[in-house]
């Protein structure tokens, strides 16, 4: 076993001389074997510490696990650190399941400990059988990167996570413990069929091993190759999406549909994956390959205006030649009426309105819908700015009758996601007199009799 692991460590450059490695030790055979194995590698000249999380979920058995690890470390003068999080409190605060809360607590504490000790890496005892189970579970679920499985190493805190045992199967680890007198404890929850991983371990994995005893090596090789290929394609996707992304701000990303559809399909998928990861940390937990397909179908659809709602509070909206991906509520700029002073500035989420009273108003007149000029003597002041309401209408200049604000938005091809935050200016009676950048009503038009006029100018944020 030593030779297999040593070759794996060397191939992936997991450990170098003088590294300080924190070993996450649960007390089970895998992590106890890893602790013993790294302890024995004197020629590597590394420093090791053991870290144990007592989740408080299995009563006395959980305490006995911690005591076993502590006793092992004490007898061999290995620094030992432990943590006892309040898992139920984490579940309540984060809305996580039991397993999610336990995982969050472990990794949060390990990151903190790694920074405190200025360690080089955290070693985890995942093995080849874990890799097979993980890949199969992701495939069944429809995960975005199913074949990648568990990474051999990844950045973490001020260093990295390493998994030196991914080259081994479980039986090799048990045999190592027996041959080296390494004590361990078994977690009875690993036998419960309530957990999906346990079902794969007890039913699917034995079948695969009957077909090929080295199936864990095949899955590990496939995982590594897929990860390398995906890294290359992701780099290409980032380059391609420089032409696809029109705007990008916290909480939302706007795409050009035409440029997106001209992008090769494999890069479309990876580009969307990158955007979704940018929008939400929960993408890995909730978003599947089906959701990616749903977005592509939305963009391809002939409907000019359509939307889909995804998990992780993500909304995707198509509006004519654009598509907006956003976290729910990030672009909802609806607000109640705000009084516009005759002289001053009204800051808005999407821009600002500047107001002043001017004389000789005709000299300011220009056919620019970003500016409103109204005869002060014929305006029902004060004026207000708000967002649209159901049934809003305006009488545009040159029209005999009124027109729905909703219809104006449609005719002007204003994206659906922007309509709820678009400013609407009314007089004191609530009559719509101006939709900045779109329409001005026939109310209080200036002429040769106008002595003073209210000048409003709307400036949108870029």
N, C-alpha and C positions, 0 to 999 in steps of 0.2 A: 504493500500500500504506500509506503513512504516514497518509493521510486516514482509511482504514478503521480502522487501529489506534488512532489518536487519538480517533476517535468512540467506539470500544469502551471505551477507557480512561476517557473522560469519562462515558459512560453508567453504568459500574459503579463509578466513583469509586475507581479502583485506585491512582492516584498523586496526591500533592499536593505543593505547593512545599516544598522543604527535606527531603524524604524521603531516607533513606539506604537504597538498594536493593542487596541482594546478588543478583547474577545467577549462577544455577547454570549453568556452561558446560562442556559435555562435549567440545567441539571439532567437533561435527557442525554441519551447516548451520543447523538450527533455533536452537540456543543461540548460535552465533556471530552470526547475524543479529539476535537479540534483544539481545546485548551491543552490537553496532554501532548498532542503532536507538536504544537508551536513551542511549548515549553522545552521539548527535547531537541529543538534545532539550535544547538549551541553555536554551530559554525556560522549561523547567520548574524550573530551578534545583535539580536533585537531585544527590545524591552517590551514586556507584555504586562497587561493589567486585565483583570476579569470584571465584567459588569453583569449584574443580575437584576431583573425586574420581577418583583413579587406582586402580581396583579391583585391578590386578595380575593380571588374568585373561586378557589378550590379548597378553602378552609385550611385544615391542618396539613393536608398534602402539599399545599403551596408553600407553607412555612418549612416543611421538611426538605423541599427542593432547594430553598435558599440556604438552609443549614448545611446541606451536602456540599454545595459549591463553596460556601465560606470555609468549611472544614478542609476541603481539598486545597484551597488557596493558602490557608494558614499553615498547613503542614509543609508546604513547598515555598513559602515566603513570596507568594504572588500577591501584589496589591489587589484588594477586593473592594468593589463598590456596589451598592445596591440602591434600589429605588422602589417605593411602595405608593404608586399613584392611586387616586380615587377615581376608578374607572366609571362608576355610576355617575359621578359628577361630570366627567368628560362627556359621557353619553348625553346628559341633559343639556350641557352648554353647547355642544357641537351638533347635536342631532344625529350622532353616529350610532351604528349598531354596536353590539358588544365587541365583536372582533375588530371593527374599525377603530373603536375607542382604545382598545388594548394596543393595537399597532401604532396609533398616533402617539400614545403615551410613551411607548418604548423608544420610538425614533426621536421624539422631541427630547427626551432625557439623554439619549446616547449622543445626540448632537451637542447638547449643553456640556456633557462630560468630556467629550472630545475637545471642545474649545478650552475648557478649564485645564485639561492635562496637556494641551498642545500636542495631541497624539497625531500620528501620521494616517492611521486608518482604523476602521472598525471591521473586525472579521466576523462574518456570519457563517453558520454551519449548514447552509442549504446544500443538498447533495443531488446526485443525478436523478434519483427517483422523484425528488421534489420538482426537478426541471420537467420531467415527462408529465407529471400531474398538472403542472402549471400551464404548459402549452396546450394540453388537451382541454382543460377548463376554459381557457381563453378562446379556443377554437369553437367550442360548443356555445359559448356566450356570444361570439361574434365580435371579439375585441379588435381594436384598431391595429394592434401590432402583435397578433397572436403568436406567430412563429418565433418571435424574438425571445420569448420566455424570460427567465431570470437572468439579468446581466452578471457577467463574471465580476465586473467592477463598475462603479459609477461614482461621480463626485459626491461628496458629503461633507458638510461643515467646512473645516479648513483642510480637508484631505479627501479621503475616499472610503467607500465600502468595498471590501474584498470578500470573495467566496471561494476559498481554496479547495473545497470538497465537492464542487460541481462535477468533478471527473469521477466520482465514486458512486457506487450503489449502496443502499442501506446495509445489505448483508456484509459488505467489506468493513463498514464502520463498526458493526456489532462484533465482528471477528477481531478487529483491532482492540476494542475495549476488553474483550475476553483474554486476549493474548498478553495484554499489558496491565491487567488487573485494575482497569479504570472503572470505578463504581459509577452507576447512573441510576436515575429514577425514571419510570415510565408514566406518562400523562394518560390517565384513563379516558380523557375526553377524545383522544386520538382514535378510539374505537367506536365512537358514536356515529351512527349513520345520518344523524341530523346535519352534519357538515358535508358539503359537497366534496371537498378534498378527500375526506375519509372514504366516501363511496368510490371515488376513482381509484384510491389506493387499494381497496379491498377487492374490487371487481375487475376494473379495466387493466390495471398495471400487471397483475399476475398473467392475464391472457397475453399481453404483449411480450412479457418475458419468456413465455412458452414458445412464442414465435421466434424470438431472437433474444438471447440472454444478454447481449450487449446493447439493448435498445436505448439505454440511458446515454451511451456514447453517441449514438446516431442523433438523438434529439439535441444533445449538447452541441454537436458539430453544426447541425442545422440552425440552431439558435444563434450561434456565432456568425455564420455566413449571412443569415438574414439581417442581423444587426448591422453588419458591415455594408451590405447592399442598401439597406434603408438609410444609412447615414449618407451614402453617396446620393441617393435619390432625394433626400431631404435638402441637401445642399443645392441640387438642381432646382428643386421646388422654390427655395428661397430666392434664387435668381429669377425664375420665371414670374413669381408673384410680385416682383418689383414693378412690372407692367400691369398687373391685375389690380393691386390695391390702390385705390384712389385717395382714401383718407384713413388715418389710423389714430385713434385717441383712446384714452382709458375707458374701457367698457364697451367699445364698439369699433368695428372695422367696415369700411365701405369698399365694395368691389365693382369693377367694370365687367358686366356680364359678357360682352363681346370678347374682351381679352381673355377672360376665364375660359370660355368655350374653345378658344384657339389654342389653349394650353393642352399638351398631351394628357390623357386621362390619368395615368399613374401619378403625374405631378399635380393634377387637380385634387386628387384624394389627399396627398401628403400636404399640399398647401392649405387645404381646409383644416386638416389636423393641426397644423402649426397655428392657425388663427384661433381655433377652438381652445387650444392650450394657452394661448395668450389671454383669452377672455376669462377662463375659469380654471381654478386648480382642481376642480372636481371632474374634469373631462375624463380622466383615466378610470374613474369609478362608474360613470354613468353612460358615456357616449360610446356607441358601437359602430361597426361598419355600416349597418343599416341606416343610421342617422346621417352618415356621410353621403350615402346614396340618395337619401331624401333631399339633401341640400342641392345636389347636382341636378336631380329631377326638377326641383323648384326653379333653378336658374334656366333650365332648358325649356320649361313650360311656355306655352304660347300666351298664357295669361299675363297681362301687363302689371297686375298687382296681386300679390299672393304672399302668404306667410306660413311658416311652420314653427311649432313650439317644440323644443328639445329639452331633455333633462338638463340638470345643472343650471336652470333658470336662463337658458339661452333661447333667444328668438331670432329667426332668420326671416327677413322681409325682402321680397322682390318688388321694385318699383321701376317699371319701364326698363331702362338700360342699366340699372344699378341694382346692387343687392347689399343689404346691410345685415351684418351679424352682430348681435349685441346681447349683453347681459340684461335681463328683464328690468325695465324701469330706468336704465341709464340715459335714454333719450326722451323720456316723458317729461316735457317741459311745461305742462299745463299749469296755469296760475290764475288767481282771481284778479279782478280789475285793480289796476294801479293808476292813481291820478297823475296826469302829466302836468307839471308846472308850466306856466307860460314862458319861463326862462329857466333852463336847467337841463339835467341829464337823467334819464331813467335807465339804469343798468338792467339788462335782461340776460337770461341764461344763454341765449343764442346771439346776443349782440347788445346794442344800446340805441335809445332814441334821444336825440338832442333837440331841444325846443328853444325858440326865441321869437320875439315880436319884432317885425321889420316894417319899415316904411318904404315907399316906392317899390312895392312888391313885384311889379311887372319886370323889374330888372333882375329879379331872382328866378323868374319863371324859366323852366326848362322841362322838356318832355322826359322826365326821369322819375320812374315810380318809386325810387328810393327817397324822394322828397315830396312832402305835402305842403301846399300853400293854401290857406283858408282865410277868407275875409273875417277878421276878428269880430266885426259888428254883427255878422250874420251867423256866427257859430254859437251853438248852445254849450258854453263852457261851464265847468272845467271838462277837459277831454280825458279819456281813460284809455289804457291799453290792457288787453287781456288776451286769452287764447279763445279759440272758436267754441261756440255753443251750438247745440243741435237746433237747426232751423235758421241759423244766421243768413241774412240776405243783404245785398248791397245794390244800389242803383248806380251803375257805372256811368261815366260821362258819355253822352251820346245815345243812351238807351232810354226808351219810354218806360219800360218796366224794370222790376228788380230781378236779381239773379242770385241763386244760392251760392254761398261761399264755398260749399262743398264742390259744386260744379266747376267753379273757377279753379280750384285746386286741381281737379281732374284735367281740365282743358290746358292748364299751364304745366301739366305733368310734374306736379310737386309730389315727391315720394311720400307714401303713406306715413312712414315713420317720422316725417318732419311736420305733418299737418297739425298735430296736437300741440306743438310748441311754437307755431307760427304766430307772430303778433297781429292782433286785430285792434284797430283804433276806433273808438266810438265817441259820440258826444255824450253830454250829461244824461240824455234820455235813453242811452243804450243803442242809438242808431249807428250802424257801421258806416264810417266815412272814409276809411282808408285801410287797404291791405298792402302793407309795404312791399315794394318790388313787383306787385301784381296789378292792383286796381285802385283807383281813386273815385269816390262817389261824386255826384253832381251838387253836393251840399256846399254852400258858401264859396262858390267859385270867385276868383278875383277878377275885377274889371277896372275900367278907368275911374270909377267912383271909390275904389278901395283906398282907404287912408292908412290903415294898419292891417297887417296880416300875421297870422301864426305860421311860422315855418318849422316843420318837423322833418328831421332827417334820420333815417334808419340805417345803421351800419351793422352788417352781419359780421359775426366772428368767422375767421377762416378756419 
